[in-house]
Amino acid sequence: MAGKLQCGNGVKAFATHLIISQMVALNRIQKQLAAMIGSVISEAPLLKYVWTLHEALEQWEAHAVESLFRAPSTHVDETSMRVDKNSIGFMSTLPEIRPYDLC
């Protein structure tokens, strides 16, 4: 195929997941993607995928922070405490603050 090589959304999402969620080093991601797709992706596009995600979530994050400040209760997620030698886990969340509202 002539022209600039472009990666699909799946490759971009996978690379972003490895960078953000798994905190894998960029050189290791480059090696893994090269083994999967047969081409090396430089660091600049990998970092651009993270920046694109940041820009996409920026408005949602501002709304979520504002909602948390106005909320009548504190948002608590996956918290546990020890009571009588037993660990008790609990979760409290606000229905209007959900990442899947982006769709």
C-alpha positions in Angstrom: 0.0 0.0 0.0 1.4 3.3 -1.0 1.4 6.3 1.3 1.5 6.8 5.0 0.9 3.8 7.3 -2.1 4.3 9.5 -3.1 2.3 12.6 -6.7 1.3 13.3 -8.6 2.2 16.4 -7.9 -1.2 17.9 -4.2 -0.8 17.7 -4.5 2.7 19.1 -6.7 1.6 22.0 -4.4 -1.4 22.8 -1.3 0.9 22.9 -3.1 3.5 25.0 -4.2 0.7 27.4 -0.6 -0.5 27.7 0.7 3.0 28.3 -1.9 4.2 30.8 -3.4 1.1 32.6 -0.5 -1.3 32.5 2.3 1.4 32.6 4.4 -0.5 30.1 7.6 1.3 28.8 7.3 2.7 25.3 10.1 0.6 23.9 8.4 -2.6 25.1 5.1 -1.4 23.5 7.0 -0.7 20.3 8.4 -4.3 20.3 5.1 -5.9 21.1 3.2 -3.9 18.4 6.0 -4.7 15.9 5.6 -8.4 16.6 1.8 -8.1 16.1 1.5 -5.8 13.1 4.9 -6.1 11.5 5.8 -2.5 11.7 7.5 -0.4 14.4 5.4 2.6 15.6 7.6 5.5 16.8 7.2 7.1 20.2 5.5 10.2 18.9 2.3 8.5 17.6 2.1 6.4 20.8 2.2 9.6 22.9 -0.3 11.3 20.5 -2.8 8.5 21.2 -2.5 9.4 25.0 -3.0 13.1 24.2 -6.0 12.3 22.0 -7.6 10.4 24.9 -6.8 13.3 27.2 -8.5 15.8 24.9 -11.5 13.5 24.5 -12.0 13.1 28.3 -11.2 16.7 29.3 -14.8 18.0 29.2 -16.1 14.9 30.9 -13.5 15.2 33.7 -14.3 18.8 34.3 -18.0 17.9 34.5 -17.2 15.0 36.9 -15.1 17.2 39.2 -17.8 19.9 39.3 -20.4 17.2 40.1 -18.3 15.8 42.9 -17.9 19.3 44.4 -21.7 19.8 44.3 -22.6 16.3 45.5 -24.3 15.8 48.9 -22.0 12.9 49.8 -18.5 11.8 49.2 -17.7 9.5 46.2 -16.1 6.4 47.6 -14.9 3.5 45.4 -13.7 0.1 46.4 -12.9 1.0 49.9 -12.5 -1.5 52.7 -12.0 -1.4 56.5 -11.3 -4.0 59.2 -14.1 -4.6 61.7 -13.7 -7.3 64.3 -10.9 -9.0 62.4 -13.0 -9.1 59.2 -12.5 -6.9 56.1 -15.7 -5.2 54.9 -15.7 -3.8 51.4 -18.2 -1.1 50.4 -18.8 1.1 47.4 -20.7 4.4 47.2 -21.1 6.3 44.0 -23.2 9.0 42.5 -25.4 8.0 39.5 -24.7 11.1 37.5 -20.9 10.5 37.5 -20.1 7.5 35.2 -17.4 7.2 32.6 -19.7 5.3 30.3 -21.9 8.4 29.9 -19.3 9.4 27.2 -20.9 7.2 24.6 
